[in-house]
Structure formats: structure tokens, C-alpha cells
Amino acid sequence: MEIQSIIEKVREAGVVGAGGAGFPTWRKLDCRGRADTLILNGAECEPLLYADYHCLLNEGEKILEAAAAVRDALGLRSVVVGVKKKRQALVAHLERLLAGYPGFELLGLSDVYPSGDEHLLAYAATGRVVPQGGIPLDIGVLVQNVQTLAHVGDALEGRPVTRRFVTMAGAVARPLTAEAPVGTPLATLMEAAGGPTCPDPRFLAGGVMMGALVGEEFAVQKTTSGILVLPPDNPAVREWNSSLAREARVSKSVCDQCFTCTELCPRYLLGHDIQPHLLMRRAETVLERPGEADHIAWYCCECGVCSLIACPVRITPRRLIAEMKRRMPPPHKKPKPECVPHPDYDRKGLPMAYVLKRLDLEAYDTENRFLGPLPAPERVRVCREEFGGGQAEPLVQAGQRVISGEPVAQGKHTRHHAPIGGRVTAVDGAIEISAD
């Protein structure tokens, strides 16, 4: 199949990066002549998540077939499947499947955080370092989340993105992973998981390290790999509940420039100029008057290591840096063509056991059962937000009947489809559909 045909099908199906970022997949695939290696990212380095794991176990062949189609259309030399070595059942399953795919390679990854970062994964697979301010395509590498490739496989068969694998874990009675319709209410997943096991629960969508605090009205999006239920005093919850202004004041008072946030920063270890401790020297004023020297903020991947793991007094460089990037003009970026990894790079990965302990998650590291496809809920809410900001324009109006798979919103980058058939009951920040 020609790459342009694949791109058109993927665009029509509304495929976006399922790992969390939501970048339009058709744009990523438009890279003929720029890449020689395709990496399938199945690292799933966030604690307690199993969505990619169960997706690979249940749809591995579809994923590999889609990868082969992309490889052939782009003329790539190699395909690498990256998964953690500790997932022994998954490794054995993939080894059997890969026997039928010459040129595909299985890359076993250590159980460290953040092994799923695409810059780190590209280095692990190829030994090449993504330049400062660059993307993996700059070194000839195309990285795709495994669930994204599953959606590409569906798109090649004419099926749009209406479902995804999602984990419900943390302080719940029965941690689970299921294939849920996009737009499934949090309450539906909570019921399937047996309800919360802590008073006054809080919800982190996307993971404890890089996820965001959401309310009970939240519904599954194309990018939702998991929802973690946690008590309000959990360190990850506390980070989001504190105001940025307060964090800036506290940082000025208590940051002793111990350098730990920089020493453990994954991008710093790759040789990029990001040094969080330097930004924390000016924490109180940097948001109002970012200077040219603050270009280092642009190279932060917001992995949360500095805030949730490294800092001994639990201030939050990650949130301050993220806000800086929103206020700083892109011309402040300073490319660095050649980056040399830290001499101790291989020893600096954070063991998952330590991450679990540091974030008070050890009690929740239990068996995660797979439920298979969830029944369609009575109501779904399809989010219209687009990657990079803005919203897709609705293609339907309240009162209109739709069938499953019908386009309901069209954006500059992404198309959204009805996950269930029924009647449109609301069009606001989302398209709400109620089953008949």
C-alpha cells in the first residue's frame, strides 16, 4: 500500500497518539525519506498501567501487520518492538509472533522510569541521541505507541477509533484493564472496578507521573491509557492541588540547590541543556520575566522525575517549567546538534520499585485483570479538544440520531466518531450521545 493511501485512511479514522500526547498520527506518518527505523513503544513505564500490555497480548498480530504495512510503505530498514523484560508472558508471546516477521526485533527494556520516553527509547534501540530541541525523526527514527498501531490496523480496514484499552487501578476493589468505548464515563469504569477503597478519592487520568487531576465527570479519551484512584494525601495528588504561585514562593524559600533534580533528569542525562535546579534559583520571578537563559525549559519532557522523585522537599520544578514553556516564545529555543549522554547514563534509571515506594503506591501494585470489551454504556461524551489547543467543529447537533462510527466532529488535525449509536443530547466541550 502506498504511504499516501495509509495516511488518508489513518486521517479519516481519527487516529492520534494513544500513549498520551495525542499527536495526529497521519502527520507523523508523512515522513518518507526521513526515517529508517520504526520503534513500537510498548514500554508502558508509568506505574500500575497495563493498557499497552493487554493490547499487545490481545491484538499483537494486528499491531505487527500494521507496522509491516508502514515499514513497506515508507521503505524502512528495521522495526523494533520495545517492551519491558519483566513482562515474561508478553515477551514469550511476542517472540512467537515475531518469528513470522523477518527484520522485526524485540528490544527488552529494564524496569525503570521513564523507559517509554521516545527520546530514551530511540537511544536504547539505535544508540543515536535526539538533538536538543529535536524529535526522533531528526535521527531517522519513527516512534509509535503500540495501541496507536492497533488503531492504524483498524483504519486500514476502514474502522475509525471508537474504543481503546484503558486501565483502572490504584485505590479500587478490583484493578482492571478493559477495552472501553471512547467517551465512557469514569463512573462506569469505577463500577466495574468495584468502587474506591479510600475516602474522598481523587482521579489521575493518564498515569501518576505524567497524568492530570480530573473530576468525576471525566470520560475516556483517545489518549487515556489509564485512570488511577488515589487518596487526597498522595504525593502526586498534592502536587496538582497546590497553586503555582504558592509553589514559586515555597521554592524560593526551601530550594537548597542540591542538584538532584538535574542529576536525575532523563533529558539532562541524554546530554541536553535542561538543568531544573538553575531555573529554581529564580522560581519566584521566572514566570513573569523569563529570560533568554531560560531556553533550557524548552527541553523538559514533563516526566515528573524532578518534582515527584528527585526533590527531597517535594517542590515542583515540573509545573513551573511547563508554565514557563507556555509563556516563552519558541525563538528562545537553542538547538544543540551533538549531545553526549552522561557517563553514568546506564546507572541513572529509576527502578520501578523505588518509584512505587516514593509515591506511596506499593499497596496498589497488585494483579490487574483483563475484562475484555466493555459493554457500550448508556451515555458517552466524546471530547472535542485538539492537539495543540482548540476544538474540533461539531458535525452534529443536539437531537440528531447517529450510528456507531459516524463522524461527529472535524478538526484541523483530527476527526472524532460516535463510539455508540443513539441520539446526540448535548454539544458543548464534548459531543454527548445517549443510547436508545
C-alpha positions as CSV (number, residue, x, y, z in Angstrom):
1,M,0.0,0.0,0.0
2,E,1.3,3.5,-0.8
3,I,2.1,5.7,2.1
4,Q,-0.3,8.4,0.9
5,S,-3.2,5.9,1.0
6,I,-2.3,4.8,4.5
7,I,-2.1,8.5,5.6
8,E,-5.6,9.2,4.2
9,K,-7.1,6.1,5.9
10,V,-5.5,7.0,9.2
11,R,-6.6,10.6,9.0
12,E,-10.2,9.6,8.2
13,A,-10.2,7.2,11.1
14,G,-9.2,9.9,13.6
15,V,-6.1,8.1,14.8
16,V,-3.9,10.0,17.3
17,G,-1.0,9.1,19.6
18,A,-2.7,6.7,22.1
19,G,0.3,6.9,24.5
20,G,-0.9,10.2,25.9
21,A,0.3,13.1,23.7
22,G,-2.4,12.8,21.1
23,F,-0.3,14.0,18.2
24,P,-2.1,13.3,14.9
25,T,-0.8,10.0,13.6
26,W,-1.2,10.9,9.9
27,R,1.2,13.8,10.3
28,K,3.8,11.5,11.9
29,L,3.5,9.0,9.1
30,D,4.1,11.8,6.5
31,C,7.9,11.2,6.8
32,R,9.0,9.3,3.7
33,G,12.8,9.6,3.3
34,R,13.3,10.9,6.8
35,A,13.3,7.6,8.8
36,D,15.0,4.2,8.6
37,T,13.7,2.7,11.8
38,L,10.2,2.2,13.3
39,I,10.0,1.7,17.0
40,L,6.8,0.3,18.5
41,N,6.6,1.7,22.0
42,G,5.2,-0.9,24.4
43,A,7.4,0.1,27.4
44,E,4.4,1.4,29.5
45,C,6.8,2.9,32.1
46,E,4.1,4.6,34.2
47,P,3.4,2.7,37.5
48,L,0.3,0.5,37.7
49,L,-0.7,0.8,34.0
50,Y,-1.4,-2.3,31.8
51,A,-3.3,-1.0,28.8
52,D,-0.4,-1.5,26.3
53,Y,0.4,-4.8,27.9
54,H,-3.1,-6.2,27.3
55,C,-3.3,-4.6,23.9
56,L,-0.2,-6.4,22.8
57,L,-1.4,-9.7,24.2
58,N,-4.7,-9.5,22.6
59,E,-4.0,-7.6,19.3
60,G,-0.3,-8.3,18.8
61,E,-0.7,-9.7,15.3
62,K,-2.8,-6.7,14.1
63,I,-0.2,-4.4,15.5
64,L,2.6,-6.2,13.7
65,E,0.7,-6.3,10.5
66,A,0.1,-2.5,10.7
67,A,3.8,-2.0,11.4
68,A,4.8,-4.1,8.4
69,A,2.5,-2.0,6.2
70,V,4.0,1.2,7.5
71,R,7.5,-0.2,7.1
72,D,7.0,-1.2,3.5
73,A,5.2,2.0,2.5
74,L,8.0,4.2,4.0
75,G,10.8,1.9,2.8
76,L,12.2,1.5,6.4
77,R,15.1,-0.9,7.1
78,S,14.1,-2.1,10.6
79,V,11.3,-2.4,13.1
80,V,11.9,-2.6,16.8
81,V,9.3,-3.6,19.4
82,G,10.2,-2.3,22.9
83,V,8.7,-3.9,25.9
84,K,9.9,-4.5,29.5
85,K,11.9,-7.7,30.1
86,K,9.9,-8.3,33.3
87,R,6.7,-8.9,31.2
88,Q,7.7,-12.6,30.7
89,A,4.4,-13.8,29.3
90,L,4.3,-10.9,26.9
91,V,7.9,-11.4,25.8
92,A,7.2,-15.1,25.1
93,H,4.1,-14.2,23.1
94,L,5.9,-11.6,21.0
95,E,8.8,-13.9,20.3
96,R,6.3,-16.4,18.8
97,L,4.6,-13.8,16.7
98,L,7.9,-12.1,15.6
99,A,9.1,-15.4,14.1
100,G,6.8,-14.7,11.2
101,Y,8.1,-11.1,10.7
102,P,11.6,-11.1,9.3
103,G,13.5,-7.9,10.1
104,F,11.5,-7.2,13.3
105,E,13.5,-7.1,16.5
106,L,12.3,-7.4,20.1
107,L,14.0,-4.9,22.5
108,G,13.9,-5.9,26.2
109,L,13.8,-2.9,28.4
110,S,14.8,-2.6,32.1
111,D,12.0,-1.9,34.6
112,V,12.9,1.8,35.1
113,Y,11.2,5.1,34.7
114,P,10.8,6.7,32.2
115,S,11.9,4.0,29.7
116,G,8.9,4.8,27.5
117,D,10.1,8.4,26.7
118,E,10.6,8.4,23.0
119,H,14.0,10.1,23.2
120,L,15.2,7.4,25.6
121,L,13.6,4.6,23.6
122,A,15.3,5.8,20.4
123,Y,18.7,5.9,22.2
124,A,18.1,2.4,23.6
125,A,17.1,1.0,20.2
126,T,19.7,2.7,17.9
127,G,22.4,4.3,20.1
128,R,21.5,7.7,18.4
129,V,20.7,10.7,20.6
130,V,17.8,13.0,19.5
131,P,19.3,16.5,19.3
132,Q,18.3,19.2,21.8
133,G,15.0,20.7,20.8
134,G,14.5,18.0,18.2
135,I,12.3,14.9,17.6
136,P,13.2,11.3,16.9
137,L,12.7,11.8,13.1
138,D,15.8,14.1,13.2
139,I,17.9,10.9,13.8
140,G,15.9,8.7,11.4
141,V,13.5,7.2,13.9
142,L,9.7,7.0,13.9
143,V,8.2,6.1,17.3
144,Q,4.6,4.9,17.6
145,N,2.8,3.6,20.7
146,V,1.6,0.0,20.2
147,Q,-2.0,0.9,20.7
148,T,-1.7,3.7,18.1
149,L,-0.5,0.9,15.7
150,A,-3.6,-1.2,16.6
151,H,-5.7,1.8,15.6
152,V,-3.7,2.1,12.4
153,G,-4.5,-1.5,11.7
154,D,-8.2,-0.8,12.2
155,A,-8.0,2.3,10.0
156,L,-6.5,0.2,7.2
157,E,-9.7,-2.0,7.4
158,G,-11.9,1.1,7.4
159,R,-12.7,1.2,11.1
160,P,-12.4,4.5,13.0
161,V,-11.1,5.0,16.5
162,T,-14.1,4.3,18.8
163,R,-12.6,2.1,21.5
164,R,-9.3,1.8,23.4
165,F,-7.6,-0.3,26.1
166,V,-7.7,1.6,29.5
167,T,-6.6,0.6,33.0
168,M,-8.5,1.4,36.2
169,A,-6.2,1.0,39.2
170,G,-5.0,2.3,42.5
171,A,-7.4,2.5,45.4
172,V,-10.1,0.4,43.9
173,A,-11.5,-3.0,44.9
174,R,-10.7,-4.8,41.7
175,P,-8.0,-3.2,39.5
176,L,-8.7,-3.9,35.8
177,T,-7.9,-3.2,32.2
178,A,-10.7,-3.2,29.6
179,E,-11.4,-2.2,26.0
180,A,-13.7,0.7,26.6
181,P,-15.6,2.9,24.1
182,V,-14.2,6.4,23.8
183,G,-16.3,8.6,26.0
184,T,-17.0,6.0,28.6
185,P,-17.7,7.8,31.9
186,L,-15.3,7.4,34.8
187,A,-18.2,6.2,36.9
188,T,-18.7,3.2,34.6
189,L,-15.1,2.1,35.0
190,M,-15.3,2.7,38.7
191,E,-18.3,0.5,39.0
192,A,-16.6,-2.3,37.0
193,A,-13.6,-1.9,39.4
194,G,-15.8,-2.4,42.5
195,G,-15.6,1.2,43.6
196,P,-13.0,3.1,45.6
197,T,-11.3,1.8,48.7
198,C,-10.3,5.1,50.2
199,P,-12.4,8.0,51.4
200,D,-12.6,11.2,49.3
201,P,-10.9,9.7,46.3
202,R,-9.0,11.7,43.6
203,F,-8.5,10.7,40.0
204,L,-5.4,11.0,37.9
205,A,-6.0,10.4,34.1
206,G,-3.0,9.2,32.1
207,G,-0.8,8.0,35.0
208,V,0.6,9.1,38.3
209,M,3.8,10.6,36.9
210,M,2.5,12.5,33.8
211,G,-1.2,12.3,34.2
212,A,-3.6,15.2,35.1
213,L,-6.0,15.5,38.0
214,V,-9.6,15.2,36.7
215,G,-13.1,15.2,38.2
216,E,-15.8,12.6,38.5
217,E,-17.3,13.9,35.2
218,F,-14.3,12.8,33.3
219,A,-14.8,10.4,30.3
220,V,-12.3,8.2,28.5
221,Q,-10.5,10.0,25.6
222,K,-8.4,8.5,22.8
223,T,-5.3,9.3,24.8
224,T,-6.5,7.9,28.2
225,S,-4.2,4.9,28.9
226,G,-5.4,4.7,32.5
227,I,-7.2,6.3,35.4
228,L,-5.7,6.0,38.9
229,V,-7.8,6.4,42.0
230,L,-5.7,7.8,44.9
231,P,-6.3,9.3,48.3
232,P,-6.0,13.1,48.6
233,D,-2.8,13.0,50.5
234,N,-0.9,11.0,47.8
235,P,2.2,13.0,46.7
236,A,1.1,13.1,43.0
237,V,-2.3,14.4,44.0
238,R,-0.8,17.0,46.3
239,E,1.4,18.4,43.5
240,W,-1.7,19.2,41.4
241,N,-3.7,20.7,44.3
242,S,-1.1,23.3,45.1
243,S,-1.2,26.7,43.3
244,L,1.7,27.7,41.1
245,A,2.1,31.0,42.9
246,R,2.5,29.2,46.2
247,E,4.9,26.7,44.7
248,A,7.1,29.5,43.4
249,R,7.2,31.2,46.9
250,V,8.0,27.9,48.6
251,S,10.7,27.1,46.1
252,K,12.4,30.4,46.8
253,S,12.4,29.6,50.5
254,V,13.4,26.0,50.6
255,C,15.3,25.0,47.4
256,D,18.9,24.5,48.6
257,Q,20.3,23.8,45.0
258,C,21.1,20.2,45.9
259,F,21.3,19.4,42.1
260,T,19.3,16.2,42.5
261,C,16.5,17.3,40.1
262,T,19.1,17.9,37.4
263,E,21.2,14.8,38.2
264,L,18.1,12.5,37.6
265,C,16.5,14.4,34.7
266,P,16.3,12.0,31.8
267,R,16.9,14.6,29.1
268,Y,19.9,16.1,31.0
269,L,21.3,12.5,31.1
270,L,21.0,12.4,27.3
271,G,23.2,15.4,27.1
272,H,20.6,18.2,26.7
273,D,21.0,21.5,28.5
274,I,17.9,21.2,30.7
275,Q,19.0,21.8,34.3
276,P,16.0,22.3,36.6
277,H,18.0,23.4,39.6
278,L,19.1,26.5,37.6
279,L,15.5,27.5,36.9
280,M,14.6,27.0,40.6
281,R,17.0,29.8,41.6
282,R,14.6,32.2,40.0
283,A,11.4,30.4,40.8
284,E,9.5,33.4,42.1
285,T,10.2,35.7,39.2
286,V,10.9,33.4,36.2
287,L,7.2,33.2,35.3
288,E,6.8,36.9,35.0
289,R,10.2,37.6,33.3
290,P,11.5,34.6,31.5
291,G,14.9,35.5,30.1
292,E,17.0,34.2,27.2
293,A,19.0,31.9,29.5
294,D,15.7,30.2,30.4
295,H,15.6,28.5,27.0
296,I,16.6,25.3,28.9
297,A,12.9,25.0,29.9
298,W,12.0,24.1,26.3
299,Y,13.9,20.7,26.6
300,C,11.8,19.5,29.5
301,C,9.6,16.5,28.7
302,E,7.5,17.0,31.9
303,C,8.1,13.4,33.1
304,G,7.7,14.4,36.7
305,V,11.0,13.0,38.0
306,C,12.2,16.3,39.3
307,S,9.0,17.0,41.3
308,L,7.8,13.6,42.4
309,I,11.0,11.6,42.8
310,A,14.1,13.8,43.0
311,C,13.2,16.7,45.2
312,P,13.8,15.9,48.9
313,V,11.4,18.7,49.9
314,R,8.8,18.0,47.2
315,I,8.7,21.3,45.4
316,T,7.6,21.1,41.8
317,P,10.1,22.2,39.1
318,R,8.0,20.3,36.5
319,R,4.9,22.5,36.9
320,L,6.9,25.8,36.9
321,I,8.8,24.8,33.8
322,A,5.7,23.7,32.0
323,E,4.2,27.1,32.7
324,M,7.4,28.8,31.5
325,K,7.1,27.0,28.2
326,R,3.6,28.3,27.7
327,R,4.8,31.9,28.3
328,M,8.1,31.8,26.4
329,P,8.3,32.4,22.7
330,P,9.6,29.5,20.6
331,P,12.5,31.5,19.2
332,H,14.1,31.1,22.6
333,K,15.0,27.5,21.6
334,K,18.7,26.9,21.0
335,P,19.5,23.8,19.0
336,K,22.4,21.6,20.1
337,P,23.3,19.3,17.2
338,E,25.5,16.9,19.1
339,C,24.5,15.7,22.6
340,V,26.7,13.3,24.6
341,P,25.0,11.1,27.2
342,H,26.1,11.4,30.8
343,P,28.9,8.9,31.7
344,D,26.6,7.2,34.2
345,Y,23.6,7.2,32.0
346,D,23.0,3.5,32.3
347,R,23.0,3.6,36.1
348,K,20.7,6.6,36.5
349,G,17.4,5.0,35.5
350,L,14.9,5.0,38.4
351,P,13.9,1.4,39.4
352,M,10.1,1.0,39.4
353,A,10.2,-0.4,42.9
354,Y,11.7,2.9,44.1
355,V,9.1,4.9,42.2
356,L,6.3,2.9,43.8
357,K,7.8,3.4,47.3
358,R,8.4,7.1,46.8
359,L,4.9,7.7,45.6
360,D,3.2,5.6,48.3
361,L,1.9,3.2,45.6
362,E,3.3,-0.2,46.8
363,A,-0.1,-1.2,48.3
364,Y,-1.7,-0.8,44.8
365,D,0.8,-2.8,42.9
366,T,-1.4,-5.9,42.6
367,E,-2.8,-8.2,39.9
368,N,-4.6,-6.3,37.1
369,R,-7.3,-8.5,35.4
370,F,-8.4,-8.0,31.8
371,L,-12.1,-7.7,31.3
372,G,-12.1,-7.7,27.5
373,P,-14.5,-5.4,25.7
374,L,-16.8,-3.4,28.0
375,P,-20.5,-3.2,27.0
376,A,-21.4,0.1,25.5
377,P,-22.5,2.5,28.3
378,E,-25.9,4.2,28.1
379,R,-24.1,7.6,27.6
380,V,-20.8,8.7,26.3
381,R,-19.1,12.1,26.0
382,V,-16.6,12.5,23.1
383,C,-14.1,15.2,23.9
384,R,-13.6,17.7,21.0
385,E,-10.2,19.0,22.2
386,E,-7.4,19.0,19.6
387,F,-3.7,18.5,20.0
388,G,-2.0,21.9,20.4
389,G,-5.2,23.6,21.6
390,G,-8.6,24.5,20.1
391,Q,-11.6,22.2,19.5
392,A,-12.9,20.2,16.6
393,E,-16.0,21.7,15.0
394,P,-19.1,19.6,15.6
395,L,-20.7,17.9,12.6
396,V,-23.9,17.1,14.5
397,Q,-26.4,18.9,16.7
398,A,-28.5,18.1,19.7
399,G,-31.4,15.9,18.9
400,Q,-29.8,14.3,15.9
401,R,-29.5,10.5,15.7
402,V,-26.1,8.9,14.9
403,I,-24.8,5.4,14.3
404,S,-21.7,3.9,15.8
405,G,-18.6,5.0,13.8
406,E,-20.3,8.1,12.2
407,P,-18.1,11.3,12.2
408,V,-19.4,13.7,14.8
409,A,-16.6,16.4,14.9
410,Q,-13.9,17.5,12.5
411,G,-10.8,19.5,13.5
412,K,-7.8,20.8,11.7
413,H,-5.9,17.7,12.7
414,T,-8.4,15.1,14.0
415,R,-11.7,13.6,13.2
416,H,-13.9,12.2,16.0
417,H,-16.5,9.4,15.6
418,A,-19.5,8.2,17.5
419,P,-18.5,5.3,19.8
420,I,-22.1,4.2,20.1
421,G,-25.3,4.6,18.2
422,G,-28.0,6.8,19.7
423,R,-29.2,10.4,20.0
424,V,-27.0,13.5,20.4
425,T,-28.1,15.0,23.7
426,A,-25.6,17.8,24.1
427,V,-22.9,19.7,22.1
428,D,-20.6,21.7,24.2
429,G,-16.9,20.9,25.0
430,A,-17.8,17.4,24.1
431,I,-20.4,15.5,22.0
432,E,-22.8,13.7,24.3
433,I,-24.6,10.7,22.9
434,S,-27.2,8.7,24.7
435,A,-28.1,5.2,23.6
436,D,-31.7,4.4,22.6
